[in-house]
Amino acid sequence: MDWGFKTKRLASAIATLRKLGWSPVWLVMFDEVWILASCMSGIFRRTVNPKMDFNADFWAWYLDPMMEEKGWEIHRYR
């Protein structure tokens, strides 16, 4: 899918933030994060629930594959 920007740059930005000792959540300072969130919100409205609203409730992590780090299991239910 063409987001109008390169998602690999976001991944690279997260890696750079971590390398510099900053939390990956500082990624939200980039416009691309908000563009991606807006695009995903539209996709969710079309495919999951037309009444779904974007609430900006997200975070950013860096999971190091060399350390075998992994994310959480699904843990949020409504």
Secondary structure as the mmCIF struct_conf table of DSSP 4:
data_model
#
loop_
_struct_conf.conf_type_id
_struct_conf.id
_struct_conf.beg_label_comp_id
_struct_conf.beg_label_asym_id
_struct_conf.beg_label_seq_id
_struct_conf.end_label_comp_id
_struct_conf.end_label_asym_id
_struct_conf.end_label_seq_id
BEND BEND1 GLY A 4 PHE A 5
HELX_RH_AL_P HELX_RH_AL_P1 THR A 7 LYS A 19
TURN_TY1_P TURN_TY1_P1 LEU A 20 GLY A 21
HELX_RH_3T_P HELX_RH_3T_P1 PRO A 24 MET A 29
BEND BEND2 PHE A 30 PHE A 30
HELX_RH_AL_P HELX_RH_AL_P2 ASP A 31 THR A 47
TURN_TY1_P TURN_TY1_P2 VAL A 48 VAL A 48
TURN_TY1_P TURN_TY1_P3 PRO A 50 LYS A 51
HELX_RH_3T_P HELX_RH_3T_P2 PRO A 65 MET A 67
TURN_TY1_P TURN_TY1_P4 GLU A 68 GLU A 68
HELX_LH_PP_P HELX_LH_PP_P1 TRP A 72 ILE A 74
#
